Each structure stands twice: as structure tokens, then as C-alpha cells.
């Protein structure tokens, strides 16, 4: 699950209006932008409780299940910064419509998928649509609302709606799967998307960034393809082994593609990620810390869903309800973190969050095949996600505070990209670890539990390493009295 703050970032360049033929009510612009953001964040988490049903209906294996999540996340992360730049260049309203249209059509295709590859292709296109749509949701909102208290309230509403989408995903998915079928976790986007599209065509006003720069399409394609190829290679190691050609070739190819991405970014006039930013200690350390911690935290939802349904026998609705406290813990941690920043300093809050999450992951690693709800799901789940919320806010704050004001939007998008990329690669690694320990997807509940427990032990160790890394590398900020 992505964090409650959502993936979009504030615009980093002045905005100018393109069309003044009609001035829509401000509340309507805010509502449309928030609706788009809600769909994007909801679809990160809503599919989790539907995974066992998808596997049964479409014959998905363990690798297929992880790609239902990763196909969306990788396309989303890889094209997110490109989507923001496209909005600046071609118009935020236009990109909002294009992104939402792609997202809605892909949801329709995924809902009617008859083969596993059709579902995975639809999820990838959904991620691409979300990457185009998400940056426009906030830039349209800030272009429509004047600076000051009104804009602050609008952004707070946008943030809360994004948090609500993430928190509601498990519950909404459970209701839809239990009451209808897994297909409705995708099909529900179609009528909602159609209504938002109609409203956007009618009421949104076009705007663009003040600076026109070309799109770094080669960079976006290289980083997305490289990440996907690397994740595929990791997933192949479980069945083929690390030295087999079927695993080694995609691993090497993924690394080569990511190396080419860095080369392109160093030479292009308008890079997707200006490498000069990564020379700043605050930006580099915060992004690495986000990538490492995200590699553990992102996988929590995937494996908790499988544990509740495949081992404990929960229905999809029961699984969704079981994870509601964890969902709200993310929001609580995200909202509490700013209160601690002036007292403890950003670095200390980030380290504290990683350690709280590590305690939760360590507790979860003691799971058994007959665990009770309170001690095997709720309490460790709350600790894991409370820590995730406490960690994300100070890392984003440190990254942005170290960059020039004109780069704030880019750095904000980069920190969210690092989190999603780390989560995607982490899920590939964790799925391989679970499958290797349990003996495969047809293992009995005890063996599955053993595999899931090893995942949470591994995540605990990674989070402890992340906490040490943050303490040693993040810039020290002074607490204020």
C-alpha cells in the first residue's frame, strides 16, 4: 500500500491559465481532483483481499499473484515523474482526462479478463493511467484555489481523501468480493471514472506550467522496463535458482537497463531525474532510506491478506475488516509525525518510526497457523503501519528541505517514486523467500505460515538496517523547544 500522502506532488513551476471561458465553482474542482486521487490510491490496496479469489478463478500461481500488485506499482512508479512533466507541457486538464480514461478502460478490461495475462496487462495499463492522472490531481487543485488558508484547506482535503482511499481499500475490496466477485474490485472504477470524466470535461479549466521542457520518454521507458525485468528475474530465482539462465539473464538485463537509464539521465537536457539532486545529502539519503524501508513495509498488506485467507480461513470481507485498524494506523502515524518533528527532529522521528515498524514485523513473524486476531493480526499490524506512517513524513520533509524551492515538486515526486520502486522490488524478493520456505503455493497451512513468518523476520532485519542507515546518513536536524 502506498502511504496516505499519495503519489502526486505540488507543482514546482508557476502556473498560468490557458482558458478563461468559464470559471467553475472552486469546490467542484476540488471534488473532481480528489475523486481522481481517491481512485488512484484505492486501487493500490483494493485488490489485496481479492488475490485468493483471482488465483482460484484464473489459475494464477504465486508469481502471478505478486504481479497483480507489481504490474500496477511498477508502471505507476516508472511513469509518475513523466506524468507530472506531461501535465506541465501539454496541460493538466488534458493529462487528467487521458490518465483517467486509460485507468477506466483498463479497469474494464481487467474486470472482464478471462486469462491471467489479460489481468496483468490491464493492471499495467491501470498503473500507466494512474501515473498520468495522479500528478494532475494536485496541480489542478492548486491552480484553481488561491494561495493562503483556502489552498491549505483544499490540500488538506486532498490529503485526507488519499488517506481514505488507502484505508478503505481492504474494506471496499472485501465487500465487493464477498457480495459480488473479485471482478468488481476493478469494474467499480468504470462508473465512477465515467462520472468523474464527464465532470472534468465540463468543469475543469486547462492550465500548464510556466516552463516548457521536453518529455524524457526514453528515461521513463528505461527505468520502468529495467525495474520490471529485475523484478521478474528475482521472481524466477525461486523455481530456477540464482545461477540458472532463466533467472540470471533477466537480472543482468534489468541492471543493464537501469544503468542505461542513469546514462541517459546524465546526458539529456531535461532529465526525468536530475542526477545533480542526488548529490545533495538530504535528497540522496532520504530516497535511499525510503527505498529500503519501503521494500519491507509495502509487502505487509500482500502477505497479511494471504495469511488471513489462506491460513486462518477468513472470508474476503473478514480479511478486509481485520486490516482496518492497520489502515488507520498509517493515517495516525502520518498525522502524528509533524507534531514530533519540532520536538525530536526529522532524523530521530524517521528512526523511531522504522524501529516501531520493526517491532511490529518482529511480532508478526511469530505467527502460527491458528493465531488469534488480537495478537496475530491487529496489534502487530497496527505497530507495523504506525511505524510506516511515522517514517514517511520526516523522510519526505528532509528530502524537500534540502532542495531548492523550485525543485520541491520534483523531489516530492521522487521520494514517492523511491517508495513505490522499493516496494515493488521488495515484494518480488519477499514472494521468492516465502515460496522457497513453504514449498510452493499448494503447501498446507503450517508450511504457508512458516514461509510468511520468514518474510516478516527478513523484513524486521531490513528495517533495523534501515534505522541504522537513517541514523548514520540522514542530516541531523535540531529539535526546537
N, C-alpha and C positions, 0 to 999 in steps of 0.2 A: 504493500500500500504506500502510495506517496503520502508525504506529510500534509497536514491540513492546510498549510500555507498555499499549496497549489503550485503549478509549474510555471505560470506566466510571470513576467517581470515588468516593472514600471518602465515607461519609455525613457530613453536616455537622451533624446533629442527634442528640440522644440516642435510643437505640433501646429500645423496650420489647417484651417478648414478648407475643404475643396468645394463643397456645395452648401449654399445657404438658402436653398429654395424652400426649406421647411425646417422649423426648429421643433423637434419632438419634445414632449414633456421629459424632464430630466429623470423622473422616477421610472419612466418606461425604458429609457436607455440603460439605466442601472439594472432593471429587471431582466432585460434581454441579455446583457453581458453576464449577469450572474447565472442565468439559466444555461448559457453555454459552458461556463466554468463548472457548474454542477454536473453536467453530463460527462465532461472530461474526467473529473475526479471520481465520480461514481463508477465509471467503467473500469477503473483500476482495481477496485475491490469487489464489485458486484459479482464477478464471475467465480470468485473463490469457492463459495458454497455450492456452485453448480458443477464443479470439477468432477466429483464422483459420478454424477448423472451423465455428464458428457462422455466420460470414459465408457460407461456401460452402453450408451446409445450408439456411439461412433467407433467403438473399439480402440480408443486411444490408449497407448502404453504410457509408462512413467515419463518417458521423454516427451511424448505428445502433450501430456498434462502441463509440464513446465513451459512448453512453447505456447500454450493458450495464454499464459501470462506474459511470457517473454516476447512474443511476436508484437504485442501491443507496446510493451515497455521499451523495447529496443528502437522501434520505429519512432516512438514518441520522443525518446531522448536524443536520437540521432538527428532528427529534423527540427527540434524545438527552436534552436537559435536561428536556423534558416527561416522558420515560420515567422519569427519576430522581424527579421530583416525584410522578408517579403511584404509584410504589412506596412513597413516604413516606405518601401519603394512603390508598391502597387496600390496601396490603400488598405486601411484596416477593415473597413466595411466589406470590401471585396474579398479579403482573405478570411474574414469571419464567415461569409457565405460559402466560399469554396471549402473551407475546413469543415464546417457543419454539414454541408452537402455530402462530402466524402464520408464523414463519420456516419451520417444517417444511412446512406446507401450501403456502406459496409456492414452496418448493424443488420440491415435487411438481409444481405447475403449470408451473414453468419447465422442468423436465426433460421434460415432455410437450408443450411448446409447438410448435405447427405453423406459426405466423406470427410475424413479428418483434415485432409489438405485444404479443403474448401473453408473449413472453420479457421484454420491457421492463417490462410491468405486473407480472410476477412478481418481477422484481428490485426494483422499487419497494416492493412489499409485504414482500419479504425485508428491505429496509432499515428499514421501519417496525417489523417484528418485532424486528430487532436492536436498534433504539433503545429499545424497551420492555424487552428482555431484558438488555442489557449492564449498565445501572446496577445491576440487582438481583443480578448475579453477585457483585459485591464486597460489597454491603451485607448480603446473606445470610451471606456468609462471615464478615464482621467481627462480625455479631450472634451467630454460633454459637461463635466462638473468643474466649476471654478475652484481655484486653489483656496485653501482655508478650511474652516470647520466642515463645510458641506462635502468637500472632497474627502476629508478624513473619515466622515461617516459613511460615504459611499464605498471607500476602500475597505473599511471595517465590515460592511455588509458583504462585499465580495469575498473577503477572507472567511467570514463565518459560513457563507454558503458553500465555499470549497471544503471547509472542515465538515460541514453537514453531509456533503456528498460522500466524503471518505467514511464518515461514521455510519452513514445509512446503508452503505454498500452491502454489508453482510446481511442485515435485516431485510432489505428490499430483495436481495437475491434469494434468501430463504423463503420469503412469502411467495415469490414468483415460481420458484422450482417446486415447492410443495403444492401450491394451488393450481398451477398450470403445467409448465415443463421448463427444463433448462433453457429452451429456445427463447423464452420470454425475457431472460436477463439481457438479451440483445434486441429482441423485437420491441421492447418497451421504449427504446430510443427512437423508433420510427415516428410514432405520432407526436411525441414530444419535440423531436427535431423538426418535423414539418411545421408545427405551430410556431416554434422559435424562428425558423427560416422565413415564414410569411411575415412575422412581426418585424424581423430585421430588414427585409426588403422594403417594407412600408415605412418604417420609422427611423432606422439608423441613418446618420449623416456621415458621408465619407470624410476621412482625414488621412493625412500622410505625415511622415517625419520630415523635418526641415532639411535633412541632409540626404541626398540621393547617392547611394552606393550600390554597386552591382552585387548580385547574389553569388555566394560561394557554393554553388551546387556541387562541384567536384569534391569539396571538403565534406559536405553533408553526406554524399553518397559513400565516400571512402570510410568515414567514421562509422556509419550505420552498417555497411557491409562488413567491415572489419570486426565490429563488435558481435554481429550475428554469427559470423564464421567462427570466431573464437569461442563463443558460447556453444555452438554446435560441436566443435572439436572437444570441448570439455565434456559434453554430454555423451560423446562416443567412447570416452575412456572407460566407462563402467562396463560396457559389453565387449569392447575390443582390447582394452589395455592401453597404457600410455605410450608404448613403443610401436603399436600397430599403425600401419599406414592410414587406415580409416580415421584414426584419431590424430595422428601426428601431422598429416598433411593439412587438414583444416586449422589446426592450432598454429602451424607455421604460416599458413596463408593469412590468417587473421592478424598475426603480429606484423607481417609484411604490409598489409593494408593499413594498419594503424600507423606504421612507420611512414608510409607514403602520405597519410593524412597530415602528419607533423611536417613533412617536407613541403607539401602544398601550402599549409598554413604559414610557413616561414617565408614563402616566395610570393604569395598572392598579394595584390594591392589592398584588397578588402577581405581579410580572412574571417572565417566563421568564429574562430577563437584567436585573437591577437596574442601570440606567444609572449610578447613583452609583458602582458599582465601576469603571466605565470612566474615572472622573475621577482614579483613582489611577494615577500614572505607571507603576508597575511592572506593573499589570494591563493597562493600555492598550497600552504599548509592547511587552510580551511577546506579546499577542494579535495585534497588527498584524504583528510580526516573524514569528510563526508562520504567519499567513495568507499573507504574501508569500513566505516561503521554501517553504511547503507547496505554493504554486502551481507551483513548479518541480519539487520533489522527487517529488510524487505521480505526475507523468506519466512518470517514468523507466521504471516497470515496463511501462506500456502500450506505449511506443514500443520498448523493448528487445525485448519479445516479438514485435512486428510485424517488427522488423529481423531477428531471428534466423530467423523462419519465412518471411517474405515475400521477404527479400533473400538471406540466406545458405542457405536451404533446410533448416533444421533441422526435425526432427520435433518434435511437442509434447513428448515425453519429453526429447529432447535440449535443447530450449529451457528446460525446467524445470531440468534438471541444470546447464545453463550459468549460470543465475542463482542457484544455491545459494550460491556464495561471497558474492554481494551481499547475500543474505538474512541470512547470518550476520554480515556486516559491520555491519548495522543493530544487531544484538544486541550485538556487540562495542563499538560506539560508545556505545550506551545504558548498558552496564555500566561502560565506562571513564570516562564523563563525571563521575560522582560522585567519582572519585579525583582528578580535576583541579580540581574546584571549590574545595577549600580552598587549593590552591596558586596557581591563576591567577585565581580569582574567576569568578562565573557569567557576567558580561558577556563576558569575554575568551574563555571556553570556547565560548560561543554564536557569537561572531565567528569563532573558529578553525574551528568546525565548518562554518559557511557557506563559508569560504574553501577548506577541504578539498573540500567538495562542488563548489564552483565549478571547482576544478582537474579533478575527475573529469568534470564536464559538458563543460568545455572540451576535454578529451582525447577524450571520446566524440564531439564534434562533428567530429572529423577522420575519422570512419568512412568506409569505402569499400565498394563493392558486393562486394568479395572479401576482406574483412578476416579476419584470423586470430583465433582465440579469445582468446589471451592478451592481445593488445594492443587488440583491438577490442571485447571484451566484459568479460573478467574483471577486469583491472586498473582500467580506468575505472569499472566497475560497483562494485567494492569501495570506491574513493575516494568515489564519489557517496553511497553508503549509509553508509559510515563517517562522513562529514560530517553526514548526516541524523541519525544516532544521537547524535553529539556535540552537535548543535544543540538537539534537542528537550528533553533533560533539563534544561539550565540555564534555558531559557525557561520551562518549567513551574515550576521552582524559584523563579525570580524572581517570577512571577505570584502564586504561593501565598504567598510570604514577605511580600508587600506587603499582603495582605488580612487581615481579622480572622480569628481561628481558626474562628469559626462559619461563615465563608464559604469555607473551604478546599475543601470538596467541590464547591460551585458553581463556583469559579474553576477547579478541575481539569477539570470537565466543559466549561467554556467554552473552555479552551485546546485541548482535543481537538476541540471543535466548530469553532474557528477553523482548525485544521489541515485538517480534512476539507472545510470550505467553500472554503478557499483552493485545495485540490487539485482540487475539482470545477470551479471556475471556470477554474483554470489548465489543466486538461485540455481544456475547451471551446476556450480560446484556442489552445493548442498544436496541437490537431487541425485547427483552421482554418488555422493557419500552415503545417502540413505539407501539407495538401491543396492550398493555393494555390500552393506552390512545386513540388510534384511533378506537378500537373496532374490529380489525381484518383486514385481507388482502382485504376484499371486501368493505371496507369503502369508502365513497365518498372523492373527493379531499380535501375538507376542513378538514375532520376528519384525513386524512392521514397527511396533513400539520401540524395539531395540535400535532400528535404523533411524527413526525420528529422534530418539534420545541422543544418538551420536551427533546428529545435526545440531542440536541445541548445545551440546558440550563444545563442539567446534566453534559455534557462534560465540559462546562465552569466552573462549580463548581469544578469538579475534577482537572482541570488544575490550578485553583487558589490554591487548596490544594497542588498540586504537586509543585508549585512555592514556597510556604511556606516551604514545606518539603526540597526542594533543598537548600533554604537559610539557614535553620537551621542545616542540616545534612551534606551536601557536604563539603569537605575540602576547606578552604579558600585559594585561590591562589592569589599571588600578581601580580598586573599588572606591566608591565615593561615600563619604559619611552622610 
